[in-house]
Structure formats: structure tokens, C-alpha cells
Amino acid sequence: MTTKRVQEAFEAIKSEVTSDNCQFFNTRNIVGDEMETIYEKDGITIDICYDWGYFEVFGMTNEEFIDFKRLFGINNPKQSGIIPTMADIFG
């Protein structure tokens, strides 16, 4: 079930999302791409990289992040943008 804060974040940025920039990650890029914060509310921050067409989403649980992406029609877990932790890998 999608939480209210995730739904609000979706509604706030959906006009920014196109087929050309529909990539979401919940980790900070390590190459120093220029990012601009486009949403910040209820502990959720969403940055966009206009140069490369992707988003970085912070402050959501993994479950919320998956629900957030599903709102954009991304249902494949391999496209989730979630980087597994050591606990996820090794139990």
C-alpha cells in the first residue's frame, strides 16, 4: 500500500518524469553529476540530474521506494534502483 507521503512525492514530481528520464536510484551518485533538488517534504528528498536524465530519491524505505517506482509503471524488481546491503545479500 502506498503511503500518503510517497503519493504526495509522486504527485509533486510526475510532471518532471518522461520516457527519457525515468530512472530512479536511492543512492547518491559517485561520479559527481550535478543534481538539483526538486522535492523536499516529510523526510523525502528527490534530486534530478538534468544532464543524464535520472532521479535520486532519499528518505524512503525500500518498500516505499518500490511503491514509488510502481506509480511510474516500473514493476520489475531488477529496475528498482535499490542497491542491496550486505545483510540483503548474506542474510
DAQUI-V929120 format. One record per residue. N is the residue number from 1. SS is DSSP state (a for helix, b for strand, c for the rest). PHI is phi in whole degrees, -180 to 180 (none if undefined). PSI is psi in radians with two decimals (* if undefined). Layout:
n->N ss->SS phi->PHI psi->PSI
n->N ss->SS phi->PHI psi->PSI
//
This chain:
n->1 ss->c phi->none psi->2.31
n->2 ss->c phi->-77 psi->2.26
n->3 ss->c phi->-76 psi->2.81
n->4 ss->a phi->-60 psi->-0.74
n->5 ss->a phi->-68 psi->-0.58
n->6 ss->a phi->-70 psi->-0.74
n->7 ss->a phi->-61 psi->-0.73
n->8 ss->a phi->-64 psi->-0.71
n->9 ss->a phi->-64 psi->-0.75
n->10 ss->a phi->-58 psi->-0.89
n->11 ss->a phi->-60 psi->-0.65
n->12 ss->a phi->-70 psi->-0.56
n->13 ss->a phi->-111 psi->-0.06
n->14 ss->a phi->-58 psi->-0.51
n->15 ss->a phi->-71 psi->-0.31
n->16 ss->a phi->-84 psi->-0.28
n->17 ss->c phi->-93 psi->2.26
n->18 ss->c phi->-130 psi->3.07
n->19 ss->c phi->-66 psi->-0.34
n->20 ss->c phi->-86 psi->-0.29
n->21 ss->c phi->-136 psi->0.76
n->22 ss->c phi->-101 psi->0.88
n->23 ss->c phi->-117 psi->2.31
n->24 ss->b phi->-127 psi->2.39
n->25 ss->b phi->-133 psi->2.61
n->26 ss->c phi->-112 psi->0.48
n->27 ss->c phi->-132 psi->2.64
n->28 ss->c phi->-75 psi->2.41
n->29 ss->c phi->-66 psi->2.60
n->30 ss->c phi->-105 psi->0.02
n->31 ss->c phi->-99 psi->-0.03
n->32 ss->c phi->83 psi->0.43
n->33 ss->c phi->-58 psi->2.48
n->34 ss->c phi->-72 psi->2.18
n->35 ss->c phi->-118 psi->2.61
n->36 ss->b phi->-128 psi->2.28
n->37 ss->b phi->-75 psi->2.16
n->38 ss->b phi->-113 psi->-0.16
n->39 ss->b phi->-153 psi->2.37
n->40 ss->b phi->-155 psi->1.85
n->41 ss->b phi->-164 psi->2.54
n->42 ss->c phi->52 psi->0.63
n->43 ss->c phi->82 psi->0.02
n->44 ss->b phi->-105 psi->2.29
n->45 ss->b phi->-124 psi->2.31
n->46 ss->b phi->-126 psi->2.14
n->47 ss->b phi->-109 psi->2.63
n->48 ss->b phi->-123 psi->2.49
n->49 ss->b phi->-106 psi->1.79
n->50 ss->c phi->-68 psi->-0.57
n->51 ss->c phi->-64 psi->-0.68
n->52 ss->c phi->-114 psi->-0.08
n->53 ss->c phi->70 psi->0.97
n->54 ss->b phi->-147 psi->2.89
n->55 ss->b phi->-119 psi->2.58
n->56 ss->b phi->-117 psi->2.23
n->57 ss->b phi->-119 psi->2.19
n->58 ss->b phi->-127 psi->2.62
n->59 ss->c phi->95 psi->0.09
n->60 ss->c phi->-107 psi->2.62
n->61 ss->c phi->-70 psi->2.90
n->62 ss->a phi->-58 psi->-0.70
n->63 ss->a phi->-65 psi->-0.75
n->64 ss->a phi->-63 psi->-0.70
n->65 ss->a phi->-63 psi->-0.73
n->66 ss->a phi->-65 psi->-0.76
n->67 ss->a phi->-61 psi->-0.73
n->68 ss->a phi->-58 psi->-0.82
n->69 ss->a phi->-67 psi->-0.61
n->70 ss->a phi->-62 psi->-0.58
n->71 ss->a phi->-61 psi->-0.47
n->72 ss->c phi->-93 psi->0.08
n->73 ss->c phi->87 psi->0.26
n->74 ss->c phi->-99 psi->1.83
n->75 ss->c phi->-111 psi->-0.17
n->76 ss->c phi->-80 psi->2.07
n->77 ss->a phi->-57 psi->-0.51
n->78 ss->a phi->-70 psi->-0.30
n->79 ss->a phi->-98 psi->0.23
n->80 ss->c phi->-70 psi->-0.41
n->81 ss->c phi->77 psi->0.11
n->82 ss->c phi->-89 psi->2.16
n->83 ss->c phi->-87 psi->2.10
n->84 ss->c phi->-67 psi->2.56
n->85 ss->c phi->-86 psi->2.97
n->86 ss->a phi->-60 psi->-0.65
n->87 ss->a phi->-64 psi->-0.64
n->88 ss->a phi->-64 psi->-0.68
n->89 ss->a phi->-78 psi->-0.81
n->90 ss->a phi->-105 psi->0.00
n->91 ss->c phi->82 psi->*
//
